[in-house]
């Protein structure tokens, strides 16, 4: 008998998206190629590449081979940061900041580097990263340079040095807050004469009740060994670089939501020594503990000499300061902020997967299935005590509205023990 078969097949594949991926945004100074005419005269400066995701150090090294800027005769610290983080297994999105100077070539002063970077960010160099759908960012940085109240000098129209101050931390903090799934790393200057000068800078930092929960700061700068130049050398790097190196080491064997701090996960690879010695009193002051009389406006995570365990990241706080260190909210803890970043990324991309599907119970079940896979990992992996979904009734067409309630697990910071001494007739209690 006659048979007619008509087949139409469309193969579909879904790009895999890892919401727990750890990607750092680093701006790197980029020397443009100078294009010359047939007579050898300068015609124009070449193009600057678009922002690019890197997953290995070799590719970055090849791309930057003839474009590296030397700042005060050493490699651009931002390039060093990106290179070393890639070696440690983190991904890096590089925002190339174009620079061309025909007379000086690829050598500039640190003041000039700060001027280029600050102007670029003020002119919107990071605007593209406010969108969550292009780059999966976890940390937003200004690379190897301070971004908070660091004084530098520019040459004004009268050929005189004019003092300027870095304020780009406000830009990256706002972007992180706008995205809701990233953390801005605030960085102070590399040198302080004493604690009084440090406290003055900290209390001069502008605060924002919302944005500060999407930012974190570390102190002090550190001397590190690096192979970015092709040979081992000592480089002065920001404190946030130390944290990112510790975080990179931690996530090799631990979940993202484990605090990259303390004896077990706070070690900084390649560390030689810090630029400023943080004593116990200063450590408590920076963390806003009640053991100190210092009244600082924000919270900073110190790099602290623990004695037998040597230097470690010794803090797990976001920038926002709690009004009571013994009654903190979950969002005051940096490890909880990282956990929240991953949850938000998963919800966003689960919603993307089911957008334009029929708005019925099946799409709701599919959405929860996609999202709950991560939540179950967090529950079994010491990130969450529990979670619960509640779908809400709506009258608006084409809308799903729901509430996710979670109880995170914060990292322990404080201990309160009592030792009881007794001879059966008298009891003496002594606090540890």
C-alpha positions in Angstrom: 0.0 0.0 0.0 1.2 3.6 -0.6 3.1 5.1 2.3 4.0 8.8 2.6 6.4 9.8 5.4 7.4 13.4 6.0 10.0 14.1 8.7 11.2 17.4 9.9 14.0 17.4 12.5 15.7 20.4 14.1 18.6 19.6 16.4 18.8 21.7 19.5 21.6 22.1 21.9 21.6 24.3 25.0 24.8 26.1 25.9 25.9 25.0 29.3 26.1 27.8 31.8 28.0 27.3 35.1 26.6 29.8 37.6 29.3 28.8 40.1 32.0 29.9 37.7 34.4 32.3 39.2 35.3 35.2 36.9 37.1 38.3 37.7 36.9 41.6 35.8 40.3 43.2 35.4 41.0 46.4 33.3 44.4 46.2 31.6 46.3 49.1 30.0 46.9 48.3 26.3 49.5 50.0 24.1 47.8 50.6 20.7 49.7 49.9 17.5 50.9 53.2 15.9 50.0 53.2 12.2 52.3 55.2 10.0 51.9 56.4 6.4 54.3 55.6 3.5 56.7 58.3 4.7 56.9 57.0 8.2 54.8 59.7 9.8 52.3 58.8 12.4 48.9 58.4 10.8 46.7 57.1 13.7 46.6 54.7 16.6 45.3 51.2 16.1 42.1 49.8 17.5 41.7 48.5 21.0 40.3 44.9 21.3 36.9 44.4 22.8 36.5 43.0 26.3 37.5 39.3 26.3 37.1 36.3 28.5 40.3 34.4 29.2 40.5 31.0 30.7 44.3 30.5 30.5 47.4 32.6 31.1 49.1 31.6 27.8 46.4 33.1 25.6 46.5 36.4 27.6 50.3 36.4 27.4 50.2 36.0 23.6 47.6 38.7 23.1 49.5 41.2 25.2 53.0 40.3 24.0 53.6 43.6 22.1 51.0 45.7 24.0 52.1 45.5 27.6 52.5 48.9 29.4 55.5 49.4 31.7 54.5 51.5 34.7 57.5 53.0 36.4 59.7 50.5 34.6 57.8 47.4 35.7 54.9 45.4 34.2 51.5 46.8 34.5 50.2 45.3 37.8 46.8 44.7 36.3 48.4 42.3 33.7 50.2 40.6 36.6 47.0 40.2 38.5 45.1 38.7 35.5 48.1 36.4 34.6 48.5 35.0 38.2 44.7 34.5 38.7 44.5 32.6 35.4 47.4 30.4 36.6 45.4 29.7 39.8 42.3 28.5 37.8 40.0 31.6 37.9 38.6 33.0 34.7 39.3 36.6 33.9 37.4 39.1 31.7 39.8 41.7 30.5 38.6 45.2 29.7 41.4 46.7 27.5 42.1 50.3 28.3 43.7 51.8 25.2 46.8 54.0 25.6 49.0 55.6 23.0 51.9 58.0 23.6 54.2 58.4 20.6 57.0 60.1 22.5 57.2 57.7 25.5 56.0 54.5 23.8 55.0 51.8 26.3 56.6 53.4 29.4 54.5 55.6 31.7 54.5 56.8 35.3 52.2 55.4 37.9 50.5 58.8 38.1 49.7 58.6 34.4 48.4 55.1 34.8 46.0 56.2 37.4 44.9 59.1 35.3 44.2 56.9 32.3 42.3 54.3 34.3 40.2 56.8 36.3 39.3 58.8 33.2 38.3 55.6 31.3 36.0 54.4 34.1 34.4 57.9 34.5 33.8 57.9 30.7 31.9 54.6 30.9 34.5 51.9 30.2 32.7 49.5 32.6 29.1 50.4 31.5 28.8 47.2 29.4 29.2 45.1 32.5 26.0 46.3 34.1 24.3 43.7 31.9 24.2 40.2 33.3 23.7 38.3 30.1 27.0 38.8 28.4 29.7 38.2 31.0 29.2 36.0 34.1 31.2 38.1 36.6 31.8 37.3 40.2 34.3 40.0 41.2 34.7 43.5 39.8 38.1 45.1 40.3 40.3 48.0 39.1 43.1 45.6 38.5 46.4 46.3 40.2 45.6 49.9 41.2 43.8 51.5 44.2 40.3 52.9 43.5 39.4 54.5 46.9 40.8 57.9 47.9 44.3 57.3 46.5 46.0 60.6 45.7 47.8 60.9 42.4 49.0 63.8 40.3 48.2 65.0 36.7 50.0 67.7 34.7 47.5 70.5 34.2 47.3 73.0 31.3 49.9 75.2 33.1 52.4 72.2 33.1 52.1 72.0 36.8 51.3 68.9 38.9 47.7 68.9 40.2 46.5 66.5 42.9 43.6 64.2 42.1 41.9 61.4 44.1 40.7 58.0 42.9 36.9 57.6 43.3 36.3 54.7 40.8 35.3 52.4 43.7 32.0 54.2 43.6 31.6 53.2 40.0 32.4 49.5 40.4 30.4 49.3 43.6 27.3 50.7 41.8 27.8 48.2 38.9 28.0 45.3 41.3 24.9 46.5 43.1 23.0 47.1 39.9 23.8 43.6 38.7 23.0 42.0 42.0 25.2 39.0 41.3 28.7 40.4 41.6 31.1 41.9 44.3 33.2 45.0 43.9 36.6 44.9 45.5 37.4 48.2 47.1 41.1 49.0 47.3 42.9 51.7 49.3 46.4 53.1 48.7 49.5 51.0 49.0 51.2 52.9 51.9 50.1 54.4 55.2 52.3 56.2 57.7 50.3 55.0 60.7 46.9 53.7 61.8 45.6 57.3 62.3 46.1 58.0 58.6 44.4 54.7 57.7 41.4 55.4 59.9 41.1 58.8 58.4 40.9 57.3 54.9 38.4 54.7 56.0 36.1 57.2 57.6 36.4 59.4 54.5 35.0 56.6 52.3 31.5 57.4 51.0 29.0 54.9 52.1 25.8 53.6 50.5 23.3 51.5 52.5 22.6 49.2 49.5 25.7 49.3 47.5 28.0 48.5 50.4 26.5 45.0 50.7 27.8 44.3 47.2 31.4 45.3 48.0 34.3 44.1 50.1 37.7 45.6 51.1 41.0 44.1 52.2 44.2 45.5 53.8 47.2 45.9 53.4 49.0 45.7 50.0 51.4 42.8 49.7 54.7 41.8 48.1 54.3 38.7 46.0 56.4 36.6 43.7 55.2 36.4 40.1 56.2 34.8 36.8 54.2 37.1 34.6 57.3 38.7 33.1 58.7 35.3 32.1 60.9 35.0 35.2 60.2 35.1 38.9 60.2 38.6 40.3 58.8 40.4 43.3 55.7 42.6 42.7 53.8 44.9 45.0 50.1 44.0 44.6 46.8 45.2 46.1 45.3 43.5 49.1 42.3 42.3 47.0 44.7 40.4 44.8 45.7 38.5 48.0 42.1 37.7 48.7 41.5 36.5 45.1 44.6 34.3 45.2 43.3 32.7 48.5 39.8 32.4 47.0 41.2 30.7 43.9 43.0 28.1 46.1 40.0 27.6 48.2 37.5 26.8 45.4 39.8 24.1 44.0 38.7 21.8 46.8 35.8 23.7 48.4 32.5 25.1 47.4 32.3 28.8 46.5 30.3 29.6 49.6 33.0 28.5 52.0 34.8 31.6 53.4 38.2 32.1 51.8 39.6 33.1 55.2 41.2 31.6 58.3 43.8 28.9 58.8 42.4 26.4 56.3 41.3 28.5 53.4 42.9 32.0 54.0 46.5 31.2 52.8 47.7 33.5 50.1 49.9 31.7 47.4 53.1 33.5 46.4 52.9 35.9 49.4 56.3 37.3 50.5 55.2 39.8 53.1 52.6 42.5 53.7 53.3 46.2 53.3 51.8 47.0 56.7 51.8 44.9 59.8 48.3 44.4 61.2 48.4 43.8 65.0 45.6 42.2 67.0 44.0 45.5 68.0 44.0 46.8 64.4 42.5 43.5 63.2 39.5 43.9 65.6 39.2 47.6 64.6 39.0 46.8 60.9 36.4 44.1 61.5 34.3 46.4 63.7 34.5 44.0 66.7 33.4 45.2 70.1 36.9 44.5 71.4 37.9 47.9 70.0 37.2 51.5 70.6 37.7 52.5 67.0 34.5 53.6 65.4 35.0 53.0 61.7 32.4 53.6 59.1 32.9 50.4 57.1 34.3 46.9 57.6 37.7 45.8 56.1 39.1 42.3 56.0 42.8 42.3 57.1 45.7 40.2 56.1 46.9 39.1 59.5 49.8 37.3 61.0 48.3 34.4 62.9 51.6 33.3 64.4 52.1 29.5 63.9 49.9 29.6 60.7 51.7 32.8 59.4 49.7 35.3 57.3 46.1 34.6 56.4 43.0 36.5 55.2 41.4 37.1 58.5 38.0 38.5 57.7 34.8 37.5 56.0 32.8 40.7 55.8 31.2 42.9 53.1 31.9 46.6 53.2 28.7 47.5 55.0 29.2 47.7 58.7 26.8 46.0 61.1 25.4 48.2 63.9 26.1 45.3 66.3 28.9 42.8 65.7 27.1 40.3 67.9 23.8 40.7 66.0 24.9 40.6 62.4 22.6 40.0 59.5 23.4 37.2 57.0 24.2 39.8 54.4 27.1 41.2 56.4 29.1 38.0 55.7 31.1 37.8 52.5 30.6 34.0 52.1 26.8 34.5 52.2 27.1 37.3 49.6 29.0 34.9 47.3 26.3 32.3 47.9 23.6 34.8 47.0 25.5 35.7 43.8 25.4 32.1 42.7 21.7 31.7 43.6 20.8 34.9 41.6 22.8 33.8 38.6 21.0 30.4 38.7 17.5 32.0 39.0 18.3 34.4 36.1 19.4 31.7 33.8 16.7 29.2 34.8 14.2 31.9 33.9 16.0 32.5 30.6 15.6 28.8 29.7 11.9 28.8 30.2 11.0 32.2 28.8 8.3 32.1 26.1 7.2 28.6 27.2 3.5 28.1 27.9 2.7 29.7 31.3 1.3 26.6 33.1 2.3 24.3 35.9 4.8 22.5 33.7 6.9 25.6 33.1 6.9 26.3 36.9 8.0 22.8 37.6 10.8 23.0 35.0 12.0 26.3 36.4 12.2 24.9 39.9 14.0 21.8 38.7 16.6 23.9 37.0 17.1 26.1 40.0 16.8 23.4 42.8 19.8 21.5 41.5 22.0 24.3 42.8 20.0 24.8 46.0 20.2 21.1 46.8 24.0 21.3 46.3 24.1 24.2 48.7 21.9 22.3 51.2 24.1 19.2 51.2 27.3 21.2 50.9 27.0 23.3 54.1 25.8 26.4 52.4 22.1 26.3 53.3 20.1 24.9 56.2 16.9 24.8 54.2 15.0 26.5 51.4 11.4 26.9 50.4 9.5 28.2 47.3 6.2 29.9 47.4 4.4 30.7 44.1 2.3 33.8 44.4 -1.1 34.4 42.7 -1.0 37.1 40.0 -3.6 38.6 37.7 -1.1 40.0 35.2 -0.7 38.0 32.0 2.6 36.2 31.1 4.0 36.6 34.6 5.4 34.1 37.1 5.9 35.5 40.6 7.4 33.6 43.4 9.3 33.9 46.7 12.4 31.8 47.6 13.1 31.7 51.3 16.5 30.4 52.5 18.4 30.1 55.7 22.1 30.4 54.8 25.0 29.1 56.9 27.4 31.9 57.9 31.1 31.3 58.7 31.9 31.1 62.4 34.0 34.0 63.7 33.6 34.3 67.5 33.9 31.9 70.4 32.8 32.3 74.0 34.1 29.6 76.4 34.2 29.3 80.2 36.6 27.2 82.2 35.3 26.0 85.6 37.8 25.3 88.4 36.5 23.5 91.4 37.7 21.9 94.6 34.1 20.6 95.3 33.7 23.2 98.0 34.2 26.4 95.9 33.7 26.9 92.2 35.6 29.5 90.1 34.6 30.5 86.6 37.2 32.0 84.3 36.5 33.2 80.8 38.9 32.1 78.0 
